[in-house]
């Protein structure tokens, strides 16, 4: 095994159904269910007056003492990067004794295997179809990532406001249809979702119990220390289980090695994503108020599902079905009750269904429509799903749009403060600027699934091509300010090997929202996901890097 | 993957140090650190008047409805066996709906991966050297094994008596040397242990703090329902961690499917082997009474080590060293203090060192002697180690020998009641009988490590060869009554596949013993290990079968 991100041995969390794979189209492990812009800086708007950071070659300083661990418990390999590191990181390469690293590596690998911090190994054929075989530890950072406490609190405070916003937007069918009207012409997948949405509108279908399990992703801009939103996930927010485990792993390591590391494990925030997601699902199940019903888990990830297990401890039965199986087995009663076999389905939890690849035939679309027609609580409904699209994110960032949905001016100001620059491609000034200075933009397609963002000179080329073609394809993209987060030296564990490299991080805040016709039942921040990615090139941001699970160390 | 035990894909719990492997010489996974006779019946002594059970071909009945699970979550394959099943088992093949089995299989595999019920996959090269890579679920039974409550209590009650017996015998150096005097000539490994033992005697070395983490293994004779001891492990008693997990898995499955299975999870005894072993190690560490000291873990198994982790939570630092590393790094101070690096070693816990393969050079023997000379608490000392040999087991079964060590007549009667027939090969009447009726005996070599027992016609051939040769080699063996336990239909999970087969079980009772010069500090039963093995042939007992981890369901 050589350098992680360029290796052929890239790992993937495996899905049990081979026709659905979250990770098929990307080499970046933890770009996960949602594509994420991985870096950027200095948008050319009046709002953003950052300076592009100076790139200095610091290989000589940071890489002068390569750290090889010759023992069997994994080895450390060094990867040279060229970013300047402007803040004091936890993992200062020079401050660690190689023997200490060796012990941390060994103990953390053993911890992972004992606590279910595991993933399917892509190299093992059956790992994607049978749980419990072909497992490898999930990739993780050896130590937590420092993060300023003020911005951490800010991100947590935003969670219930975004929850409320999603709910309000989801109820404004015209806003969704109008915002996505041009996208509909350019993006077949969004178009199909909108068709189901329209049908529900026409039939007068209303969602009285609404459940959202969201994750809002942020990066911290190095120059301004502003917390800027990357995207808001309203479907299949990934890794609530594994993210909790990494926080536990890091707390355990910090406790065990407190004399050597001098770090306080209490500075790692408690991560309760799993239990709170389970609580939300269980509350939704109770709210449906039927004595015999089940929770259906639509396609399903083996190694990140602690919370469906937790649901079981609350006497909720979970069944797992693919979209195709639901099409084959699902029956809708006249009163809206959804039956699978003889079982009444109370809650439908989507672990897939957010990408075109999840709908290989008409069967899957029929299943999606069938579920949407039913009275079961959908997590998410079509409306929640559409509210999470990038185009809606960009529309919400326009002046005076938030005011259509929220009354509280403080809340609106808080949301707006975390918005990065977002533009439609019919904004000709911005497109002109992006052609001239593409390094300050990311082009994001509507298409989900990660790894599809466009960076650097490709932004210019793509924009020019779209101008020449004059087609509707431009409506399939938005432009976003490129964020340049702090780059810090980090130890990244993958496939039993410790890689020493410079990396950036992205913070996802999970949140749960549940309401019925009258009341909000739950509206909470629920733990977090920290992902740390190698920043190995200043061409194309860090899209090419590999990502590992991490935790937050408050500073 | 076909039939488990004949497959090339046999699994092994991997050791991190490639030169030490507990499982190198056997295809039976859970025969573990100790060889175990796997079946037998009707010893030709007056004490045992059992009838050999009638073998009826019941393939037609039990195998008439092969149970194939065509889904991705593992499949069930049927294996035909020819034993008669005389008791009502939990896993009556006919009582289970295939779809229910499918759900149990899937959920238990996911549970395994989430809770560390994992092992190294032999097929993955690095699985033996790097933790966290090449993992597969540890083999386990899908459901617990029924076991009568009376015999369960009997086995638990025996634990502290055996603990006390081991301690007393270990103090009688002459008894150990005399009992093993002929074995010494025939078995080079035992000879080396005895040499160290003699040196300690000559130097007047005494062990004032004595720690034993034992496991006494039993089978239940089908005809008489007698609980008969197979062997007593005094070194490296394996699977305390994984056995606890399987009990938890089965409780979870019984709770989750209580309506379908109709089994009461409270009938599975609580399994606290891990926490009690950790407690004993920690108490030994405290007893050593040195403010700065460590616990040393001599070669080490990745996936069964919860309790070294637990020790860490008690502020005990554990370090892992191979015997060769201890030879290279260990320093003995004049006062008996053992140093590794600058660290004082308080407790030495052997996870290996019980088999010739663990001592590939003189370096390992020097390390063993160095540790024995030190004042560190050894788990086990050479004396405890020798007390666990088969020859000593056989000597203790002779008339009036127990009385040399124990005063309490009730205790003696309890121990004697669980002794199977055991004979030395210089007992010419027994050898004559074993040549005539080899099916009633097992020949057990001193050599440890599992898979070395001799069954059936091989007993006759080996005994005849030894008679012709007239060498001392006969002293390397003992003869033991062959026990014939109940055979029950079982679902066995291995490598993601559910095998439906007939199986037998062996119950190991863990126990911990700790004392200083004045007092017994701990003398307790500590959980259990249930191993279930395929009984696929009546040739050679079940030695050829594969074994899985199981739990007890009290009936």
Interface residues (C-beta under 8 A of the other chain):
Chain A: X16 X17 X18 X72 X73 X74 X106 X109 X110 X111 X112 X113 X114 X115 X116 X118 X121 X124 X126 X129 X130 X131 X132 X133 X134 X135 X136 X137 X241 X256 X302 X303 X305 X306 X309 X312 X313 X320 X495 X496
Chain B: X16 X17 X18 X72 X73 X74 X106 X109 X110 X111 X112 X113 X114 X115 X116 X118 X121 X124 X126 X129 X130 X131 X132 X133 X134 X135 X136 X137 X241 X255 X256 X302 X303 X305 X306 X309 X312 X320 X495 X496
